[in-house]
Amino acid sequence: MKKQLLLIGGGHAHMVTLANLHAFIEKGFGVTVIQPSEYHYYSGMGPGMLGGTYRPDDIRFATRRLVESKGGRFILGHASRIDPDKQLVHLEGTEEAIPYDVLSCNAGSSVPRDMIRGDGRDIFTAKPIEELLVARQRIVALAATGRITVAVIGSGPSSIEIAGNIHQLCRERQVVMPRIQLFGGRKFLSGRPGRVRRLARRILERKGVEIHETGYVRRIETGRFSLANGQEYQADIIFPAVGVRPSRIFSSSGLPTGPDGGLRVNEYLQSVSYPNIFGGGDCIYFEAEPLDKVGVYAVRQNPVLYRNLMAGLEGGPLEKFLPGGTYLLIYNLGDGQGILSKWSLTFSGRLAFRIKDRIDRRFIQTFQET
Protein backbone atom coordinates (compact mmCIF):
# COMPACT_ATOMS: atom_id res chain seq x y z
CA MET A 1 0.00 0.00 0.00
CA LYS A 2 1.33 3.44 -0.90
CA LYS A 3 2.38 5.81 1.85
CA GLN A 4 -0.18 8.33 3.05
CA LEU A 5 0.31 12.02 3.81
CA LEU A 6 -2.45 13.46 5.96
CA LEU A 7 -2.92 17.20 6.48
CA ILE A 8 -5.12 18.61 9.25
CA GLY A 9 -6.12 22.06 8.01
CA GLY A 10 -5.34 23.99 4.86
CA GLY A 11 -4.10 27.13 6.59
CA HIS A 12 -1.22 29.51 6.00
CA ALA A 13 1.56 27.03 6.87
CA HIS A 14 0.23 24.45 4.39
CA MET A 15 -0.09 26.79 1.40
CA VAL A 16 3.12 25.72 -0.36
CA THR A 17 2.37 22.06 0.35
CA LEU A 18 -1.13 22.39 -1.13
CA ALA A 19 0.19 24.26 -4.15
CA ASN A 20 2.62 21.37 -4.76
CA LEU A 21 0.24 18.54 -3.96
CA HIS A 22 0.80 17.13 -7.43
CA ALA A 23 4.46 16.50 -6.53
CA PHE A 24 3.38 14.03 -3.82
CA ILE A 25 0.81 12.39 -6.09
CA GLU A 26 3.31 12.00 -8.95
CA LYS A 27 5.71 10.20 -6.60
CA GLY A 28 3.03 7.70 -5.69
CA PHE A 29 1.97 9.05 -2.29
CA GLY A 30 -1.65 9.39 -1.24
CA VAL A 31 -2.70 12.78 0.13
CA THR A 32 -5.73 13.55 2.31
CA VAL A 33 -6.73 16.94 3.72
CA ILE A 34 -9.20 17.33 6.63
CA GLN A 35 -10.82 20.73 7.10
CA PRO A 36 -14.13 21.89 8.65
CA SER A 37 -14.87 24.18 5.69
CA GLU A 38 -14.36 23.90 1.94
CA TYR A 39 -12.59 27.26 2.15
CA HIS A 40 -9.73 28.69 4.18
CA TYR A 41 -10.01 32.39 4.98
CA TYR A 42 -6.94 34.62 5.23
CA SER A 43 -7.18 36.08 8.72
CA GLY A 44 -5.04 39.13 7.86
CA MET A 45 -7.87 40.40 5.66
CA GLY A 46 -10.72 39.45 8.00
CA PRO A 47 -11.22 42.89 9.59
CA GLY A 48 -11.21 44.38 6.07
CA MET A 49 -14.04 42.03 5.14
CA LEU A 50 -15.92 43.18 8.25
CA GLY A 51 -15.48 46.79 7.15
CA GLY A 52 -16.51 46.10 3.56
CA THR A 53 -13.15 46.60 1.84
CA TYR A 54 -13.13 42.95 0.74
CA ARG A 55 -15.75 40.45 -0.36
CA PRO A 56 -15.58 36.88 1.02
CA ASP A 57 -14.22 35.60 -2.31
CA ASP A 58 -11.39 38.14 -2.09
CA ILE A 59 -9.95 36.67 1.09
CA ARG A 60 -10.42 32.92 0.85
CA PHE A 61 -8.80 29.91 -0.77
CA ALA A 62 -10.95 27.14 -2.29
CA THR A 63 -9.17 24.34 -0.43
CA ARG A 64 -11.46 21.50 -1.51
CA ARG A 65 -11.33 22.43 -5.18
CA LEU A 66 -7.53 22.74 -5.07
CA VAL A 67 -7.00 19.41 -3.32
CA GLU A 68 -9.34 17.46 -5.57
CA SER A 69 -8.06 19.09 -8.76
CA LYS A 70 -4.56 17.87 -7.92
CA GLY A 71 -5.63 14.31 -7.19
CA GLY A 72 -5.89 14.44 -3.41
CA ARG A 73 -8.77 13.48 -1.12
CA PHE A 74 -10.64 16.19 0.78
CA ILE A 75 -12.63 15.38 3.92
CA LEU A 76 -15.10 17.98 5.17
CA GLY A 77 -15.04 17.55 8.94
CA HIS A 78 -13.32 18.15 12.27
CA ALA A 79 -10.29 16.16 13.33
CA SER A 80 -11.05 15.35 16.98
CA ARG A 81 -8.21 13.11 18.13
CA ILE A 82 -4.84 11.82 17.00
CA ASP A 83 -3.68 8.30 17.88
CA PRO A 84 0.08 8.59 17.30
CA ASP A 85 0.80 4.93 18.07
CA LYS A 86 -1.74 3.50 15.61
CA GLN A 87 -1.14 6.44 13.25
CA LEU A 88 -4.79 7.35 12.95
CA VAL A 89 -6.75 10.61 13.07
CA HIS A 90 -10.31 10.33 14.36
CA LEU A 91 -13.12 12.48 13.00
CA GLU A 92 -15.76 14.19 15.12
CA GLY A 93 -19.21 12.65 14.92
CA THR A 94 -18.18 9.49 13.09
CA GLU A 95 -16.43 6.19 13.72
CA GLU A 96 -14.17 6.78 10.74
CA ALA A 97 -10.45 7.11 11.43
CA ILE A 98 -7.99 8.24 8.75
CA PRO A 99 -4.61 6.44 8.58
CA TYR A 100 -1.34 8.21 7.88
CA ASP A 101 2.36 7.57 7.47
CA VAL A 102 3.22 11.24 7.82
CA LEU A 103 0.89 13.75 9.50
CA SER A 104 1.11 17.53 9.32
CA CYS A 105 -1.00 19.78 11.57
CA ASN A 106 -2.06 23.30 10.68
CA ALA A 107 -5.13 23.14 12.90
CA GLY A 108 -5.07 26.85 13.67
CA SER A 109 -6.27 28.60 16.80
CA SER A 110 -9.39 30.13 18.28
CA VAL A 111 -10.32 33.05 20.50
CA PRO A 112 -10.92 31.73 24.04
CA ARG A 113 -14.60 31.72 25.00
CA ASP A 114 -14.13 30.74 28.65
CA MET A 115 -15.50 34.05 29.92
CA ILE A 116 -18.69 33.85 27.80
CA ARG A 117 -21.84 32.73 29.56
CA GLY A 118 -25.26 31.86 28.14
CA ASP A 119 -26.16 31.33 24.51
CA GLY A 120 -23.58 33.80 23.13
CA ARG A 121 -26.14 35.71 21.09
CA ASP A 122 -24.69 38.93 19.57
CA ILE A 123 -21.22 37.97 20.83
CA PHE A 124 -18.72 37.53 17.98
CA THR A 125 -15.08 36.47 17.80
CA ALA A 126 -12.58 37.13 15.02
CA LYS A 127 -12.09 33.39 14.48
CA PRO A 128 -13.50 31.58 12.64
CA ILE A 129 -13.33 34.37 10.07
CA GLU A 130 -16.76 33.47 8.71
CA GLU A 131 -18.22 34.77 11.97
CA LEU A 132 -17.24 38.30 10.94
CA LEU A 133 -19.71 38.05 8.06
CA VAL A 134 -22.54 37.29 10.47
CA ALA A 135 -21.39 40.13 12.74
CA ARG A 136 -21.33 42.53 9.80
CA GLN A 137 -24.94 41.78 8.88
CA ARG A 138 -26.07 42.04 12.49
CA ILE A 139 -24.37 45.39 13.11
CA VAL A 140 -25.90 46.94 10.00
CA ALA A 141 -29.35 45.59 10.86
CA LEU A 142 -29.27 46.92 14.43
CA ALA A 143 -27.63 50.26 13.55
CA ALA A 144 -30.33 50.88 10.94
CA THR A 145 -32.87 51.10 13.78
CA GLY A 146 -30.99 53.64 15.89
CA ARG A 147 -27.80 54.14 17.85
CA ILE A 148 -26.32 50.99 19.34
CA THR A 149 -23.25 50.27 21.46
CA VAL A 150 -20.50 47.95 20.24
CA ALA A 151 -17.85 46.81 22.72
CA VAL A 152 -14.52 45.40 21.57
CA ILE A 153 -12.68 43.57 24.33
CA GLY A 154 -8.92 43.18 24.02
CA SER A 155 -5.73 45.19 23.70
CA GLY A 156 -4.05 43.65 20.68
CA PRO A 157 -3.97 44.27 16.91
CA SER A 158 -7.21 42.36 16.33
CA SER A 159 -9.13 44.68 18.65
CA ILE A 160 -7.98 47.91 17.01
CA GLU A 161 -8.63 46.56 13.51
CA ILE A 162 -12.13 45.41 14.44
CA ALA A 163 -12.98 48.74 16.10
CA GLY A 164 -11.71 50.76 13.14
CA ASN A 165 -13.50 48.62 10.57
CA ILE A 166 -16.82 48.77 12.42
CA HIS A 167 -16.58 52.53 11.96
CA GLN A 168 -15.92 52.09 8.23
CA LEU A 169 -18.79 49.63 7.85
CA CYS A 170 -21.37 51.95 9.42
CA ARG A 171 -20.06 55.04 7.62
CA GLU A 172 -20.23 53.35 4.22
CA ARG A 173 -23.66 51.79 4.87
CA GLN A 174 -24.90 55.21 6.05
CA VAL A 175 -26.50 53.87 9.21
CA VAL A 176 -26.40 55.57 12.60
CA MET A 177 -22.80 55.43 13.83
CA PRO A 178 -22.64 53.17 16.90
CA ARG A 179 -20.98 54.07 20.15
CA ILE A 180 -17.78 52.02 19.79
CA GLN A 181 -15.94 51.19 22.99
CA LEU A 182 -12.61 49.36 23.24
CA PHE A 183 -11.68 47.77 26.56
CA GLY A 184 -7.92 47.32 26.49
CA GLY A 185 -7.22 45.86 29.91
CA ARG A 186 -4.75 47.96 31.85
CA LYS A 187 -2.63 49.07 28.90
CA PHE A 188 -3.81 49.77 25.38
CA LEU A 189 -1.87 47.75 22.77
CA SER A 190 0.34 46.29 25.46
CA GLY A 191 3.67 44.99 24.16
CA ARG A 192 3.67 47.10 20.99
CA PRO A 193 6.12 49.98 20.34
CA GLY A 194 5.20 53.28 21.97
CA ARG A 195 4.81 55.15 18.69
CA VAL A 196 2.50 52.45 17.29
CA ARG A 197 0.37 52.70 20.42
CA ARG A 198 0.16 56.49 20.16
CA LEU A 199 -0.74 56.46 16.46
CA ALA A 200 -3.41 53.81 16.94
CA ARG A 201 -4.95 55.71 19.83
CA ARG A 202 -5.00 58.92 17.81
CA ILE A 203 -6.67 57.29 14.78
CA LEU A 204 -9.32 55.51 16.83
CA GLU A 205 -10.12 58.51 19.00
CA ARG A 206 -10.60 60.62 15.87
CA LYS A 207 -13.20 58.09 14.81
CA GLY A 208 -14.92 58.52 18.16
CA VAL A 209 -13.82 55.18 19.60
CA GLU A 210 -13.76 55.27 23.41
CA ILE A 211 -10.67 53.53 24.84
CA HIS A 212 -10.94 52.13 28.37
CA GLU A 213 -7.92 50.95 30.39
CA THR A 214 -9.63 50.27 33.70
CA GLY A 215 -9.11 46.53 34.02
CA TYR A 216 -9.64 43.13 32.44
CA VAL A 217 -12.99 41.66 31.50
CA ARG A 218 -14.03 38.74 33.70
CA ARG A 219 -17.44 37.72 32.37
CA ILE A 220 -19.42 38.25 29.16
CA GLU A 221 -23.05 37.48 28.40
CA THR A 222 -25.57 38.74 25.87
CA GLY A 223 -25.98 42.48 26.29
CA ARG A 224 -23.49 43.02 29.10
CA PHE A 225 -20.11 42.24 30.59
CA SER A 226 -18.20 42.89 33.79
CA LEU A 227 -14.61 43.70 34.65
CA ALA A 228 -12.51 42.03 37.32
CA ASN A 229 -12.88 45.18 39.46
CA GLY A 230 -16.66 44.74 39.53
CA GLN A 231 -17.59 47.44 37.01
CA GLU A 232 -20.39 46.43 34.65
CA TYR A 233 -21.17 47.67 31.14
CA GLN A 234 -23.92 47.13 28.60
CA ALA A 235 -23.51 46.66 24.86
CA ASP A 236 -25.68 45.51 21.97
CA ILE A 237 -22.79 43.77 20.18
CA ILE A 238 -19.67 42.40 21.91
CA PHE A 239 -16.42 41.33 20.26
CA PRO A 240 -14.02 39.39 22.52
CA ALA A 241 -10.59 39.88 20.92
CA VAL A 242 -8.39 38.58 23.72
CA GLY A 243 -5.73 36.69 21.80
CA VAL A 244 -5.81 33.15 20.45
CA ARG A 245 -5.35 29.65 21.81
CA PRO A 246 -4.04 26.65 19.79
CA SER A 247 -6.40 23.82 18.91
CA ARG A 248 -6.98 21.47 21.84
CA ILE A 249 -6.57 18.37 19.70
CA PHE A 250 -2.98 17.86 20.85
CA SER A 251 -3.57 17.93 24.59
CA SER A 252 -6.65 15.72 24.22
CA SER A 253 -4.56 13.26 22.19
CA GLY A 254 -1.78 13.03 24.78
CA LEU A 255 0.83 14.57 22.49
CA PRO A 256 3.61 16.71 24.03
CA THR A 257 2.52 20.35 24.09
CA GLY A 258 3.89 23.70 25.12
CA PRO A 259 2.49 25.85 27.92
CA ASP A 260 -0.09 27.29 25.52
CA GLY A 261 -1.35 23.84 24.48
CA GLY A 262 0.27 23.95 21.06
CA LEU A 263 1.96 20.90 19.53
CA ARG A 264 5.55 20.95 20.83
CA VAL A 265 7.89 20.80 17.83
CA ASN A 266 11.65 20.87 17.36
CA GLU A 267 13.74 22.89 14.91
CA TYR A 268 12.47 20.73 12.02
CA LEU A 269 8.81 21.56 12.83
CA GLN A 270 8.56 17.95 13.97
CA SER A 271 6.88 16.60 17.11
CA VAL A 272 9.46 16.13 19.85
CA SER A 273 8.13 12.61 20.51
CA TYR A 274 6.74 11.38 17.19
CA PRO A 275 9.06 12.00 14.21
CA ASN A 276 6.33 11.39 11.61
CA ILE A 277 4.14 14.23 12.98
CA PHE A 278 4.85 17.81 11.86
CA GLY A 279 3.09 21.12 12.33
CA GLY A 280 3.08 24.83 11.60
CA GLY A 281 1.25 28.08 12.23
CA ASP A 282 -0.66 29.06 15.37
CA CYS A 283 -1.20 25.48 16.52
CA ILE A 284 2.45 24.72 17.33
CA TYR A 285 4.82 25.56 20.16
CA PHE A 286 8.29 26.02 18.66
CA GLU A 287 10.50 24.66 21.43
CA ALA A 288 13.73 26.37 20.35
CA GLU A 289 12.23 29.87 20.39
CA PRO A 290 8.58 30.46 21.36
CA LEU A 291 6.98 32.51 18.57
CA ASP A 292 4.30 35.19 18.53
CA LYS A 293 0.94 34.11 17.12
CA VAL A 294 1.31 36.07 13.89
CA GLY A 295 0.84 34.92 10.33
CA VAL A 296 4.34 35.85 9.23
CA TYR A 297 5.80 32.78 10.94
CA ALA A 298 3.34 30.45 9.22
CA VAL A 299 4.32 32.01 5.88
CA ARG A 300 8.01 31.52 6.68
CA GLN A 301 7.39 27.91 7.73
CA ASN A 302 5.68 27.08 4.42
CA PRO A 303 8.63 25.96 2.25
CA VAL A 304 10.42 24.20 5.13
CA LEU A 305 7.30 22.26 6.07
CA TYR A 306 6.72 21.23 2.45
CA ARG A 307 10.28 19.94 2.02
CA ASN A 308 10.25 18.15 5.38
CA LEU A 309 6.97 16.40 4.64
CA MET A 310 8.43 15.13 1.38
CA ALA A 311 11.60 14.08 3.21
CA GLY A 312 9.54 12.32 5.86
CA LEU A 313 7.83 10.22 3.21
CA GLU A 314 11.01 9.54 1.23
CA GLY A 315 13.34 9.06 4.19
CA GLY A 316 15.54 12.01 3.27
CA PRO A 317 17.29 14.61 5.48
CA LEU A 318 15.21 17.27 7.20
CA GLU A 319 15.66 21.03 6.95
CA LYS A 320 15.82 23.32 9.96
CA PHE A 321 13.33 26.14 10.32
CA LEU A 322 14.92 29.50 11.10
CA PRO A 323 12.29 31.99 12.34
CA GLY A 324 14.13 35.01 10.94
CA GLY A 325 14.46 38.47 12.39
CA THR A 326 12.08 41.33 13.04
CA TYR A 327 8.80 41.20 11.20
CA LEU A 328 6.67 43.97 9.78
CA LEU A 329 3.86 45.32 11.98
CA ILE A 330 1.09 46.55 9.70
CA TYR A 331 -2.55 47.16 10.60
CA ASN A 332 -5.77 48.11 8.83
CA LEU A 333 -7.74 50.56 10.99
CA GLY A 334 -10.54 51.11 8.50
CA ASP A 335 -11.50 54.08 6.32
CA GLY A 336 -8.36 53.58 4.23
CA GLN A 337 -6.03 54.21 7.18
CA GLY A 338 -3.28 51.96 8.44
CA ILE A 339 -0.19 51.80 10.62
CA LEU A 340 3.18 50.39 9.50
CA SER A 341 6.20 49.79 11.71
CA LYS A 342 9.52 48.05 11.26
CA TRP A 343 12.87 48.85 12.84
CA SER A 344 12.99 52.65 13.29
CA LEU A 345 10.36 53.37 10.64
CA THR A 346 6.83 53.93 11.91
CA PHE A 347 4.04 55.87 10.21
CA SER A 348 0.29 55.90 9.74
CA GLY A 349 -2.18 56.98 7.11
CA ARG A 350 -3.36 55.98 3.66
CA LEU A 351 0.06 54.90 2.41
CA ALA A 352 0.37 52.40 5.27
CA PHE A 353 -3.01 50.92 4.36
CA ARG A 354 -2.15 50.76 0.64
CA ILE A 355 1.06 48.88 1.42
CA LYS A 356 -0.83 46.36 3.57
CA ASP A 357 -3.52 45.98 0.94
CA ARG A 358 -0.94 45.30 -1.78
CA ILE A 359 0.96 42.75 0.34
CA ASP A 360 -2.25 40.93 1.31
CA ARG A 361 -3.71 40.86 -2.20
CA ARG A 362 -0.43 39.62 -3.68
CA PHE A 363 -0.19 36.83 -1.09
CA ILE A 364 -3.71 35.57 -1.54
CA GLN A 365 -3.68 35.84 -5.34
CA THR A 366 -0.51 33.75 -5.46
CA PHE A 367 -2.28 30.79 -3.91
CA GLN A 368 -5.76 31.43 -5.34
CA GLU A 369 -4.27 31.06 -8.79
CA THR A 370 -2.41 27.84 -7.98
C-alpha positions as CSV (number, residue, x, y, z in Angstrom):
1,M,0.0,0.0,0.0
2,K,1.3,3.4,-0.9
3,K,2.4,5.8,1.9
4,Q,-0.2,8.3,3.1
5,L,0.3,12.0,3.8
6,L,-2.5,13.5,6.0
7,L,-2.9,17.2,6.5
8,I,-5.1,18.6,9.3
9,G,-6.1,22.1,8.0
10,G,-5.3,24.0,4.9
11,G,-4.1,27.1,6.6
12,H,-1.2,29.5,6.0
13,A,1.6,27.0,6.9
14,H,0.2,24.5,4.4
15,M,-0.1,26.8,1.4
16,V,3.1,25.7,-0.4
17,T,2.4,22.1,0.4
18,L,-1.1,22.4,-1.1
19,A,0.2,24.3,-4.2
20,N,2.6,21.4,-4.8
21,L,0.2,18.5,-4.0
22,H,0.8,17.1,-7.4
23,A,4.5,16.5,-6.5
24,F,3.4,14.0,-3.8
25,I,0.8,12.4,-6.1
26,E,3.3,12.0,-9.0
27,K,5.7,10.2,-6.6
28,G,3.0,7.7,-5.7
29,F,2.0,9.0,-2.3
30,G,-1.6,9.4,-1.2
31,V,-2.7,12.8,0.1
32,T,-5.7,13.5,2.3
33,V,-6.7,16.9,3.7
34,I,-9.2,17.3,6.6
35,Q,-10.8,20.7,7.1
36,P,-14.1,21.9,8.7
37,S,-14.9,24.2,5.7
38,E,-14.4,23.9,1.9
39,Y,-12.6,27.3,2.1
40,H,-9.7,28.7,4.2
41,Y,-10.0,32.4,5.0
42,Y,-6.9,34.6,5.2
43,S,-7.2,36.1,8.7
44,G,-5.0,39.1,7.9
45,M,-7.9,40.4,5.7
46,G,-10.7,39.4,8.0
47,P,-11.2,42.9,9.6
48,G,-11.2,44.4,6.1
49,M,-14.0,42.0,5.1
50,L,-15.9,43.2,8.2
51,G,-15.5,46.8,7.2
52,G,-16.5,46.1,3.6
53,T,-13.2,46.6,1.8
54,Y,-13.1,43.0,0.7
55,R,-15.7,40.4,-0.4
56,P,-15.6,36.9,1.0
57,D,-14.2,35.6,-2.3
58,D,-11.4,38.1,-2.1
59,I,-9.9,36.7,1.1
60,R,-10.4,32.9,0.9
61,F,-8.8,29.9,-0.8
62,A,-10.9,27.1,-2.3
63,T,-9.2,24.3,-0.4
64,R,-11.5,21.5,-1.5
65,R,-11.3,22.4,-5.2
66,L,-7.5,22.7,-5.1
67,V,-7.0,19.4,-3.3
68,E,-9.3,17.5,-5.6
69,S,-8.1,19.1,-8.8
70,K,-4.6,17.9,-7.9
71,G,-5.6,14.3,-7.2
72,G,-5.9,14.4,-3.4
73,R,-8.8,13.5,-1.1
74,F,-10.6,16.2,0.8
75,I,-12.6,15.4,3.9
76,L,-15.1,18.0,5.2
77,G,-15.0,17.6,8.9
78,H,-13.3,18.1,12.3
79,A,-10.3,16.2,13.3
80,S,-11.1,15.3,17.0
81,R,-8.2,13.1,18.1
82,I,-4.8,11.8,17.0
83,D,-3.7,8.3,17.9
84,P,0.1,8.6,17.3
85,D,0.8,4.9,18.1
86,K,-1.7,3.5,15.6
87,Q,-1.1,6.4,13.2
88,L,-4.8,7.3,13.0
89,V,-6.8,10.6,13.1
90,H,-10.3,10.3,14.4
91,L,-13.1,12.5,13.0
92,E,-15.8,14.2,15.1
93,G,-19.2,12.6,14.9
94,T,-18.2,9.5,13.1
95,E,-16.4,6.2,13.7
96,E,-14.2,6.8,10.7
97,A,-10.4,7.1,11.4
98,I,-8.0,8.2,8.8
99,P,-4.6,6.4,8.6
100,Y,-1.3,8.2,7.9
101,D,2.4,7.6,7.5
102,V,3.2,11.2,7.8
103,L,0.9,13.7,9.5
104,S,1.1,17.5,9.3
105,C,-1.0,19.8,11.6
106,N,-2.1,23.3,10.7
107,A,-5.1,23.1,12.9
108,G,-5.1,26.8,13.7
109,S,-6.3,28.6,16.8
110,S,-9.4,30.1,18.3
111,V,-10.3,33.0,20.5
112,P,-10.9,31.7,24.0
113,R,-14.6,31.7,25.0
114,D,-14.1,30.7,28.7
115,M,-15.5,34.0,29.9
116,I,-18.7,33.9,27.8
117,R,-21.8,32.7,29.6
118,G,-25.3,31.9,28.1
119,D,-26.2,31.3,24.5
120,G,-23.6,33.8,23.1
121,R,-26.1,35.7,21.1
122,D,-24.7,38.9,19.6
123,I,-21.2,38.0,20.8
124,F,-18.7,37.5,18.0
125,T,-15.1,36.5,17.8
126,A,-12.6,37.1,15.0
127,K,-12.1,33.4,14.5
128,P,-13.5,31.6,12.6
129,I,-13.3,34.4,10.1
130,E,-16.8,33.5,8.7
131,E,-18.2,34.8,12.0
132,L,-17.2,38.3,10.9
133,L,-19.7,38.1,8.1
134,V,-22.5,37.3,10.5
135,A,-21.4,40.1,12.7
136,R,-21.3,42.5,9.8
137,Q,-24.9,41.8,8.9
138,R,-26.1,42.0,12.5
139,I,-24.4,45.4,13.1
140,V,-25.9,46.9,10.0
141,A,-29.3,45.6,10.9
142,L,-29.3,46.9,14.4
143,A,-27.6,50.3,13.5
144,A,-30.3,50.9,10.9
145,T,-32.9,51.1,13.8
146,G,-31.0,53.6,15.9
147,R,-27.8,54.1,17.8
148,I,-26.3,51.0,19.3
149,T,-23.3,50.3,21.5
150,V,-20.5,47.9,20.2
151,A,-17.9,46.8,22.7
152,V,-14.5,45.4,21.6
153,I,-12.7,43.6,24.3
154,G,-8.9,43.2,24.0
155,S,-5.7,45.2,23.7
156,G,-4.1,43.7,20.7
157,P,-4.0,44.3,16.9
158,S,-7.2,42.4,16.3
159,S,-9.1,44.7,18.6
160,I,-8.0,47.9,17.0
161,E,-8.6,46.6,13.5
162,I,-12.1,45.4,14.4
163,A,-13.0,48.7,16.1
164,G,-11.7,50.8,13.1
165,N,-13.5,48.6,10.6
166,I,-16.8,48.8,12.4
167,H,-16.6,52.5,12.0
168,Q,-15.9,52.1,8.2
169,L,-18.8,49.6,7.8
170,C,-21.4,52.0,9.4
171,R,-20.1,55.0,7.6
172,E,-20.2,53.4,4.2
173,R,-23.7,51.8,4.9
174,Q,-24.9,55.2,6.0
175,V,-26.5,53.9,9.2
176,V,-26.4,55.6,12.6
177,M,-22.8,55.4,13.8
178,P,-22.6,53.2,16.9
179,R,-21.0,54.1,20.1
180,I,-17.8,52.0,19.8
181,Q,-15.9,51.2,23.0
182,L,-12.6,49.4,23.2
183,F,-11.7,47.8,26.6
184,G,-7.9,47.3,26.5
185,G,-7.2,45.9,29.9
186,R,-4.7,48.0,31.9
187,K,-2.6,49.1,28.9
188,F,-3.8,49.8,25.4
189,L,-1.9,47.7,22.8
190,S,0.3,46.3,25.5
191,G,3.7,45.0,24.2
192,R,3.7,47.1,21.0
193,P,6.1,50.0,20.3
194,G,5.2,53.3,22.0
195,R,4.8,55.2,18.7
196,V,2.5,52.5,17.3
197,R,0.4,52.7,20.4
198,R,0.2,56.5,20.2
199,L,-0.7,56.5,16.5
200,A,-3.4,53.8,16.9
201,R,-5.0,55.7,19.8
202,R,-5.0,58.9,17.8
203,I,-6.7,57.3,14.8
204,L,-9.3,55.5,16.8
205,E,-10.1,58.5,19.0
206,R,-10.6,60.6,15.9
207,K,-13.2,58.1,14.8
208,G,-14.9,58.5,18.2
209,V,-13.8,55.2,19.6
210,E,-13.8,55.3,23.4
211,I,-10.7,53.5,24.8
212,H,-10.9,52.1,28.4
213,E,-7.9,51.0,30.4
214,T,-9.6,50.3,33.7
215,G,-9.1,46.5,34.0
216,Y,-9.6,43.1,32.4
217,V,-13.0,41.7,31.5
218,R,-14.0,38.7,33.7
219,R,-17.4,37.7,32.4
220,I,-19.4,38.3,29.2
221,E,-23.0,37.5,28.4
222,T,-25.6,38.7,25.9
223,G,-26.0,42.5,26.3
224,R,-23.5,43.0,29.1
225,F,-20.1,42.2,30.6
226,S,-18.2,42.9,33.8
227,L,-14.6,43.7,34.7
228,A,-12.5,42.0,37.3
229,N,-12.9,45.2,39.5
230,G,-16.7,44.7,39.5
231,Q,-17.6,47.4,37.0
232,E,-20.4,46.4,34.6
233,Y,-21.2,47.7,31.1
234,Q,-23.9,47.1,28.6
235,A,-23.5,46.7,24.9
236,D,-25.7,45.5,22.0
237,I,-22.8,43.8,20.2
238,I,-19.7,42.4,21.9
239,F,-16.4,41.3,20.3
240,P,-14.0,39.4,22.5
241,A,-10.6,39.9,20.9
242,V,-8.4,38.6,23.7
243,G,-5.7,36.7,21.8
244,V,-5.8,33.2,20.5
245,R,-5.4,29.6,21.8
246,P,-4.0,26.7,19.8
247,S,-6.4,23.8,18.9
248,R,-7.0,21.5,21.8
249,I,-6.6,18.4,19.7
250,F,-3.0,17.9,20.9
251,S,-3.6,17.9,24.6
252,S,-6.6,15.7,24.2
253,S,-4.6,13.3,22.2
254,G,-1.8,13.0,24.8
255,L,0.8,14.6,22.5
256,P,3.6,16.7,24.0
257,T,2.5,20.3,24.1
258,G,3.9,23.7,25.1
259,P,2.5,25.9,27.9
260,D,-0.1,27.3,25.5
261,G,-1.3,23.8,24.5
262,G,0.3,23.9,21.1
263,L,2.0,20.9,19.5
264,R,5.5,21.0,20.8
265,V,7.9,20.8,17.8
266,N,11.7,20.9,17.4
267,E,13.7,22.9,14.9
268,Y,12.5,20.7,12.0
269,L,8.8,21.6,12.8
270,Q,8.6,18.0,14.0
271,S,6.9,16.6,17.1
272,V,9.5,16.1,19.9
273,S,8.1,12.6,20.5
274,Y,6.7,11.4,17.2
275,P,9.1,12.0,14.2
276,N,6.3,11.4,11.6
277,I,4.1,14.2,13.0
278,F,4.9,17.8,11.9
279,G,3.1,21.1,12.3
280,G,3.1,24.8,11.6
281,G,1.2,28.1,12.2
282,D,-0.7,29.1,15.4
283,C,-1.2,25.5,16.5
284,I,2.4,24.7,17.3
285,Y,4.8,25.6,20.2
286,F,8.3,26.0,18.7
287,E,10.5,24.7,21.4
288,A,13.7,26.4,20.4
289,E,12.2,29.9,20.4
290,P,8.6,30.5,21.4
291,L,7.0,32.5,18.6
292,D,4.3,35.2,18.5
293,K,0.9,34.1,17.1
294,V,1.3,36.1,13.9
295,G,0.8,34.9,10.3
296,V,4.3,35.8,9.2
297,Y,5.8,32.8,10.9
298,A,3.3,30.5,9.2
299,V,4.3,32.0,5.9
300,R,8.0,31.5,6.7
301,Q,7.4,27.9,7.7
302,N,5.7,27.1,4.4
303,P,8.6,26.0,2.3
304,V,10.4,24.2,5.1
305,L,7.3,22.3,6.1
306,Y,6.7,21.2,2.4
307,R,10.3,19.9,2.0
308,N,10.2,18.2,5.4
309,L,7.0,16.4,4.6
310,M,8.4,15.1,1.4
311,A,11.6,14.1,3.2
312,G,9.5,12.3,5.9
313,L,7.8,10.2,3.2
314,E,11.0,9.5,1.2
315,G,13.3,9.1,4.2
316,G,15.5,12.0,3.3
317,P,17.3,14.6,5.5
318,L,15.2,17.3,7.2
319,E,15.7,21.0,6.9
320,K,15.8,23.3,10.0
321,F,13.3,26.1,10.3
322,L,14.9,29.5,11.1
323,P,12.3,32.0,12.3
324,G,14.1,35.0,10.9
325,G,14.5,38.5,12.4
326,T,12.1,41.3,13.0
327,Y,8.8,41.2,11.2
328,L,6.7,44.0,9.8
329,L,3.9,45.3,12.0
330,I,1.1,46.6,9.7
331,Y,-2.5,47.2,10.6
332,N,-5.8,48.1,8.8
333,L,-7.7,50.6,11.0
334,G,-10.5,51.1,8.5
335,D,-11.5,54.1,6.3
336,G,-8.4,53.6,4.2
337,Q,-6.0,54.2,7.2
338,G,-3.3,52.0,8.4
339,I,-0.2,51.8,10.6
340,L,3.2,50.4,9.5
341,S,6.2,49.8,11.7
342,K,9.5,48.1,11.3
343,W,12.9,48.9,12.8
344,S,13.0,52.7,13.3
345,L,10.4,53.4,10.6
346,T,6.8,53.9,11.9
347,F,4.0,55.9,10.2
348,S,0.3,55.9,9.7
349,G,-2.2,57.0,7.1
350,R,-3.4,56.0,3.7
351,L,0.1,54.9,2.4
352,A,0.4,52.4,5.3
353,F,-3.0,50.9,4.4
354,R,-2.1,50.8,0.6
355,I,1.1,48.9,1.4
356,K,-0.8,46.4,3.6
357,D,-3.5,46.0,0.9
358,R,-0.9,45.3,-1.8
359,I,1.0,42.8,0.3
360,D,-2.3,40.9,1.3
361,R,-3.7,40.9,-2.2
362,R,-0.4,39.6,-3.7
363,F,-0.2,36.8,-1.1
364,I,-3.7,35.6,-1.5
365,Q,-3.7,35.8,-5.3
366,T,-0.5,33.8,-5.5
367,F,-2.3,30.8,-3.9
368,Q,-5.8,31.4,-5.3
369,E,-4.3,31.1,-8.8
370,T,-2.4,27.8,-8.0
